[in-house]
Amino acid sequence: MRIRWGLVVVGLLLPLFTAAPPTGAAEAKPSGKQTLMLANANVREGARSRPRADLQVARDRDAFVRRLMARASHVPGVVLLQETYGSAREYVRALNRDPRAKRAGAKYRLAVRPDLRSGQRRCGPTKRAPHQRVQTSTIIVNRAKVQRVVRRGTVAGWGRWERPDDRTQTVDNCAYQPWVLLRMRSGGLVRIAGAHLAPLNVPLKTRALRRLANRLEALQQNTPRAQLVIAGDLNMTRQPRSAGVREQVGGKVRAAHRLLERRGLRDANRVAHPRGRNGVIGYVRRVDFIYTTTGVADASFDRCYRGYRGGSACPPSARVFKAHTQFAPCQWQADSGNRRAGCSKRKYRRYYSDHSMLTARLRW
C-alpha cells in the first residue's frame, strides 16, 4: 500500500545472522526448545482518514484482535503493527481485554511506539536536513513471555515517496525502522524488527532494505547468539509480477528478497504452509512477510480475509470478503466514518485493515 505525505512509512528490516547478549548482561543458556508466537499486520490506522475517523472507533481494532486470537495457535508473545498513527496504546488495550489473552495471563506492553516529528540532524547516510521523521511501526510485547527489552534502536534511511494529493510530484522523508533485542522468559535472545518500506519504486525500496540489512548485520555482530526476525509490510512482492498474477513455486525472485535469503533468513509462511487456506502460493500480490533465522513450527497467512485474492484455496464459505466491491465500502467507512458507504453491519464488524495478518510460531 502506498503511504502518505508527512506520515509515511517505516520500512523496517532486520539483520542477519544471530545475536548474543550485550556486555554485562547475564547469559541465559538456551534450552534448545525456545518458542515464540509472533504476529504481524499493517492495520492502516489513521493513515487515510480526515479527520482520522478510524482513530475514534475501536471496532476495527477489536475485529483485528478477535481474528488474531481465533487464528493464532498460541497467544502471541510479540505483535508488530504498521501504520499505527496515534493508536498504538489502543491496540495494547484491545489485546489486554481479549478473553483468550486474559485466560492465558497475557500482559501486553508497548516496546516501540510510532514517532512522527521534524528532525534537524542528518538522515542516515545523507546530510539533508531538516526533514520529516517517519516511524509508523509499533512493537508490542507480552510480558508473560518476554522477560525484558535488553536494547532498542532504529535505523534511518532517506527515501522519496509520491505525494498522495498529487502523484505527479514526490516528497523526501526520513524513515526510521525500529528494532528490539528481547530476552525471553524461557531463556535466549531474539532481535526483532518491524518493517514498513514505502519509497517510490522497487529500486528505492531495495536500496532501503539493503541499508537496513547492512546496519543490522553490524549490530548483530555484538549479539551473535540471538535469533533474527524481520517482519512487516515490504510493499513489494517476492516475485516480479503484475498485480493480477498469483504467487507461485519457483520462478524469479526480487533482489530485495534474495538479499535476505542469502543471509539465512527464511519466509516463515512459505516454509510452514506454502499452500492451502493458511498458505501463500496462489495468492495475488502478497507484500507482507515474516523472515526469520529460526525454525518455524507453524505459520498462518490470513488468506481468506480478502478471499477474492485467495483463489481456489478459499471456498466462498471461508471468505470474509468475496469481492473488492464488497471490501471497498467497508474500507471507506472505516477511513471516513461515513455510515452510508454501503458496507453491511456484518461485514463492517469483521473489517480490520486492507492487509492480511500473518502469524508464525518460531522455534530454536
C-alpha positions as CSV (number, residue, x, y, z in Angstrom):
1,M,0.0,0.0,0.0
2,R,1.3,3.5,-0.7
3,I,1.9,5.8,2.2
4,R,1.0,9.3,2.9
5,W,2.9,12.5,2.7
6,G,4.1,13.5,6.0
7,L,3.1,10.3,7.6
8,V,4.8,7.9,5.6
9,V,6.4,4.7,6.1
10,V,8.7,3.0,8.1
11,G,10.3,0.2,6.3
12,L,11.8,-2.0,8.8
13,L,14.1,-4.7,8.0
14,L,16.1,-6.8,10.1
15,P,19.5,-8.0,10.3
16,L,21.0,-11.2,9.7
17,F,22.8,-13.9,11.4
18,T,22.2,-14.2,15.1
19,A,22.9,-12.4,18.3
20,A,24.5,-12.6,21.8
21,P,23.8,-10.8,25.0
22,P,25.4,-7.4,25.4
23,T,28.4,-6.8,27.6
24,G,27.5,-7.0,31.2
25,A,24.2,-8.9,30.7
26,A,23.8,-12.3,32.3
27,E,23.9,-15.1,29.8
28,A,20.9,-17.4,29.7
29,K,21.6,-20.8,28.4
30,P,19.2,-21.7,25.5
31,S,17.2,-24.8,26.2
32,G,17.0,-25.8,22.6
33,K,13.2,-25.7,22.9
34,Q,12.6,-21.9,22.6
35,T,9.3,-20.9,21.1
36,L,7.8,-17.6,20.2
37,M,4.4,-16.9,18.7
38,L,4.8,-13.7,16.6
39,A,2.0,-11.8,14.8
40,N,2.3,-9.0,12.2
41,A,-0.2,-6.7,10.4
42,N,-0.4,-3.4,8.6
43,V,-3.5,-2.1,10.3
44,R,-4.0,1.1,8.3
45,E,-5.0,3.1,11.4
46,G,-5.3,6.8,10.9
47,A,-3.3,6.8,7.6
48,R,-6.0,7.9,5.2
49,S,-8.9,9.4,7.2
50,R,-9.7,13.1,7.5
51,P,-10.1,13.9,10.3
52,R,-8.8,10.4,11.2
53,A,-12.3,9.0,11.9
54,D,-11.0,5.5,12.5
55,L,-9.0,6.6,15.5
56,Q,-12.2,7.4,17.2
57,V,-13.7,4.0,16.7
58,A,-12.5,0.8,18.4
59,R,-14.4,-1.6,16.2
60,D,-11.7,-2.3,13.7
61,R,-9.1,-2.8,16.5
62,D,-11.4,-5.2,18.3
63,A,-12.0,-7.0,15.0
64,F,-8.3,-7.4,14.4
65,V,-7.7,-8.8,17.9
66,R,-10.7,-11.2,17.7
67,R,-9.5,-12.6,14.4
68,L,-5.9,-12.8,15.6
69,M,-6.7,-14.7,18.7
70,A,-9.0,-17.0,16.8
71,R,-6.4,-17.9,14.2
72,A,-3.2,-18.0,16.2
73,S,-2.3,-21.4,17.6
74,H,-0.9,-19.8,20.8
75,V,-1.4,-16.3,22.4
76,P,1.3,-14.1,20.7
77,G,4.4,-13.2,22.6
78,V,5.2,-10.3,20.2
79,V,2.8,-8.3,17.9
80,L,4.2,-6.0,15.2
81,L,1.9,-3.4,13.6
82,Q,2.5,-0.9,10.8
83,E,0.6,2.3,10.2
84,T,-0.5,2.9,13.7
85,Y,-0.9,6.7,13.6
86,G,-1.9,7.7,17.1
87,S,-3.4,4.4,18.1
88,A,-0.6,2.2,19.5
89,R,-1.8,2.3,23.1
90,E,-5.4,1.5,21.9
91,Y,-4.1,-1.7,20.3
92,V,-2.4,-2.7,23.6
93,R,-5.7,-2.1,25.4
94,A,-7.6,-4.2,22.9
95,L,-5.1,-7.1,23.2
96,N,-5.2,-7.0,27.0
97,R,-9.0,-7.0,27.2
98,D,-9.4,-10.1,24.9
99,P,-10.8,-13.1,26.8
100,R,-8.3,-15.6,25.4
101,A,-5.4,-13.3,26.3
102,K,-6.8,-12.9,29.8
103,R,-7.1,-16.6,30.3
104,A,-3.5,-17.1,29.2
105,G,-2.3,-14.4,31.7
106,A,-1.0,-12.2,28.9
107,K,0.3,-8.7,29.8
108,Y,0.9,-6.6,26.7
109,R,3.0,-3.5,26.8
110,L,4.5,-1.1,24.3
111,A,8.1,-1.7,23.4
112,V,8.2,0.7,20.5
113,R,5.7,3.3,19.5
114,P,5.3,5.4,16.3
115,D,7.3,8.7,16.0
116,L,6.3,11.4,13.6
117,R,8.2,14.7,14.0
118,S,10.6,17.1,12.3
119,G,14.3,16.3,12.6
120,Q,17.3,18.6,12.3
121,R,20.1,16.0,12.2
122,R,21.3,14.2,9.1
123,C,19.2,11.3,8.0
124,G,21.2,8.0,7.6
125,P,23.9,8.4,5.0
126,T,22.7,11.8,3.7
127,K,23.3,15.2,5.0
128,R,20.0,16.7,4.2
129,A,18.1,18.5,7.0
130,P,15.7,19.4,8.3
131,H,13.5,16.5,7.4
132,Q,10.3,14.8,8.5
133,R,11.0,11.8,10.8
134,V,8.7,9.0,9.9
135,Q,8.4,5.9,12.1
136,T,5.0,4.2,11.8
137,S,5.8,0.8,13.3
138,T,4.7,-0.4,16.7
139,I,6.2,-3.3,18.6
140,I,4.1,-4.8,21.4
141,V,5.5,-7.4,23.7
142,N,3.7,-9.8,26.0
143,R,5.5,-9.6,29.4
144,A,4.3,-13.0,30.3
145,K,6.6,-14.3,27.6
146,V,9.3,-11.6,27.4
147,Q,11.5,-11.1,30.4
148,R,12.8,-7.7,29.3
149,V,13.7,-5.4,26.4
150,V,17.5,-5.6,26.5
151,R,18.0,-2.9,23.9
152,R,16.1,-1.0,21.3
153,G,17.0,1.3,18.4
154,T,16.3,2.5,14.9
155,V,17.9,2.5,11.5
156,A,17.4,5.7,9.5
157,G,17.2,5.9,5.7
158,W,16.3,8.6,3.3
159,G,13.5,7.9,0.8
160,R,11.4,9.5,-1.9
161,W,7.6,9.0,-2.0
162,E,4.7,10.0,-4.0
163,R,2.6,12.9,-2.7
164,P,-0.9,11.5,-2.1
165,D,-2.5,14.8,-3.1
166,D,-0.6,15.0,-6.3
167,R,1.0,11.7,-7.6
168,T,2.9,13.5,-10.3
169,Q,5.1,15.0,-7.5
170,T,7.3,13.4,-4.9
171,V,8.5,14.3,-1.4
172,D,11.6,13.3,0.6
173,N,11.3,12.0,4.1
174,C,13.5,10.1,6.6
175,A,12.1,6.6,7.5
176,Y,13.2,5.2,10.9
177,Q,13.0,1.5,11.2
178,P,12.7,0.3,14.8
179,W,14.2,-2.9,16.3
180,V,14.2,-4.5,19.8
181,L,16.5,-7.1,21.4
182,L,14.4,-9.2,23.7
183,R,15.3,-11.7,26.4
184,M,12.7,-14.4,26.6
185,R,11.5,-15.8,30.0
186,S,12.3,-19.2,28.7
187,G,15.9,-18.1,28.0
188,G,17.7,-16.9,25.0
189,L,17.7,-13.7,22.9
190,V,15.9,-12.6,19.8
191,R,16.2,-9.4,17.8
192,I,13.0,-8.4,16.1
193,A,12.4,-5.5,13.6
194,G,9.1,-4.3,12.2
195,A,9.4,-3.5,8.5
196,H,7.5,-0.9,6.6
197,L,9.1,0.0,3.2
198,A,7.3,2.6,1.1
199,P,9.7,4.6,-1.1
200,L,8.5,5.5,-4.6
201,N,9.6,2.4,-6.5
202,V,11.1,-1.1,-6.2
203,P,14.8,0.1,-6.8
204,L,14.4,2.6,-3.9
205,K,12.8,0.0,-1.7
206,T,15.6,-2.4,-2.4
207,R,18.2,0.2,-1.6
208,A,16.4,1.0,1.7
209,L,16.3,-2.7,2.6
210,R,20.0,-3.1,1.8
211,R,20.9,-0.3,4.1
212,L,18.8,-1.7,6.8
213,A,20.2,-5.2,6.4
214,N,23.8,-3.9,6.4
215,R,23.3,-1.8,9.5
216,L,21.5,-4.5,11.4
217,E,24.1,-7.1,10.4
218,A,26.7,-4.9,12.1
219,L,24.6,-4.7,15.2
220,Q,24.2,-8.5,15.2
221,Q,28.0,-8.9,15.5
222,N,27.7,-7.7,19.1
223,T,25.0,-10.3,19.9
224,P,25.9,-13.5,17.9
225,R,23.7,-15.8,19.9
226,A,20.4,-14.0,19.3
227,Q,18.0,-15.1,16.6
228,L,16.8,-12.7,14.0
229,V,13.3,-11.8,12.8
230,I,12.3,-9.3,10.1
231,A,8.5,-8.8,9.9
232,G,6.3,-6.3,8.2
233,D,5.0,-4.6,5.1
234,L,7.7,-4.6,2.4
235,N,5.4,-3.1,-0.2
236,M,6.8,-5.4,-2.9
237,T,6.0,-8.9,-3.8
238,R,8.6,-11.7,-3.6
239,Q,8.4,-12.3,-7.3
240,P,8.3,-9.7,-10.1
241,R,4.7,-9.7,-11.4
242,S,1.7,-7.6,-12.3
243,A,-1.0,-7.1,-9.7
244,G,-3.1,-9.9,-11.1
245,V,-0.5,-12.7,-11.2
246,R,-0.6,-15.2,-8.3
247,E,2.4,-16.2,-6.1
248,Q,4.0,-19.4,-7.3
249,V,6.6,-22.0,-6.5
250,G,9.9,-21.3,-8.1
251,G,10.4,-18.5,-10.6
252,K,12.4,-15.4,-10.4
253,V,12.8,-13.7,-7.0
254,R,13.3,-10.0,-6.5
255,A,16.7,-8.8,-5.4
256,A,15.4,-7.4,-2.1
257,H,14.1,-10.8,-1.1
258,R,17.2,-12.6,-2.3
259,L,19.5,-10.4,-0.2
260,L,17.6,-11.6,2.9
261,E,17.6,-15.3,1.8
262,R,21.4,-15.1,1.2
263,R,21.8,-14.2,4.9
264,G,19.9,-17.2,6.2
265,L,16.5,-15.6,6.7
266,R,13.5,-17.6,5.6
267,D,10.0,-16.6,4.7
268,A,8.1,-18.3,7.5
269,N,4.8,-18.7,5.7
270,R,6.3,-20.4,2.7
271,V,8.3,-22.7,5.0
272,A,5.4,-23.8,7.2
273,H,2.3,-23.7,4.9
274,P,3.0,-22.8,1.3
275,R,-0.4,-24.0,0.2
276,G,-4.0,-24.1,1.4
277,R,-6.0,-21.6,3.4
278,N,-3.1,-20.6,5.5
279,G,-0.6,-20.7,2.6
280,V,0.7,-18.1,0.2
281,I,1.0,-20.0,-3.0
282,G,-1.7,-18.8,-5.4
283,Y,-2.4,-15.5,-3.5
284,V,-2.5,-12.3,-5.5
285,R,0.1,-9.6,-4.6
286,R,1.4,-10.6,-1.1
287,V,3.6,-7.8,0.3
288,D,3.6,-8.7,4.0
289,F,6.3,-11.1,5.3
290,I,7.9,-12.7,8.4
291,Y,11.5,-13.5,7.7
292,T,13.4,-15.5,10.4
293,T,16.6,-17.3,11.1
294,T,14.8,-19.6,13.5
295,G,12.9,-22.8,12.7
296,V,9.2,-22.5,12.0
297,A,6.9,-24.8,14.0
298,D,3.7,-23.3,12.4
299,A,2.6,-20.2,10.5
300,S,-0.6,-18.7,9.1
301,F,-1.4,-16.1,6.5
302,D,-5.0,-14.7,6.6
303,R,-5.5,-15.6,3.0
304,C,-9.3,-15.8,3.1
305,Y,-9.8,-12.4,4.7
306,R,-9.7,-10.8,1.3
307,G,-10.9,-14.1,-0.2
308,Y,-11.2,-12.9,-3.8
309,R,-7.4,-12.7,-3.8
310,G,-7.0,-16.2,-2.3
311,G,-8.1,-18.3,-5.3
312,S,-9.5,-21.8,-5.0
313,A,-7.8,-22.3,-1.6
314,C,-10.5,-20.1,-0.2
315,P,-14.0,-21.5,-0.9
316,P,-16.8,-18.9,-0.8
317,S,-17.9,-20.1,2.7
318,A,-14.5,-19.2,4.1
319,R,-14.2,-15.8,2.6
320,V,-14.7,-12.7,4.7
321,F,-14.9,-10.5,1.6
322,K,-15.8,-12.2,-1.6
323,A,-15.2,-9.3,-4.0
324,H,-13.4,-6.0,-4.0
325,T,-16.8,-4.2,-4.5
326,Q,-17.8,-5.7,-1.1
327,F,-14.5,-4.8,0.6
328,A,-14.0,-1.2,-0.7
329,P,-17.1,0.3,1.0
330,C,-16.0,-1.2,4.4
331,Q,-12.6,0.3,3.9
332,W,-14.0,3.7,3.1
333,Q,-16.4,3.6,6.0
334,A,-13.5,2.8,8.4
335,D,-11.4,5.6,7.0
336,S,-14.0,8.3,6.8
337,G,-16.6,7.3,9.4
338,N,-19.3,7.6,6.6
339,R,-22.1,5.2,7.6
340,R,-23.6,5.5,4.2
341,A,-20.6,4.0,2.5
342,G,-22.5,0.8,1.6
343,C,-20.8,-1.7,4.0
344,S,-23.2,-4.1,5.7
345,K,-23.1,-4.2,9.5
346,R,-22.0,-7.8,9.5
347,K,-19.1,-7.2,7.1
348,Y,-18.1,-4.0,8.9
349,R,-17.8,-5.9,12.1
350,R,-15.2,-8.1,10.5
351,Y,-13.1,-5.5,8.7
352,Y,-9.7,-4.7,10.3
353,S,-7.4,-3.5,7.5
354,D,-6.6,-3.6,3.8
355,H,-3.7,-6.0,4.6
356,S,-4.0,-9.6,5.8
357,M,-2.4,-10.5,9.2
358,L,0.4,-13.1,9.5
359,T,1.4,-15.3,12.4
360,A,4.4,-17.6,12.9
361,R,5.3,-19.9,15.8
362,L,9.1,-19.7,15.8
363,R,11.3,-22.4,17.3
364,W,15.0,-22.6,18.1
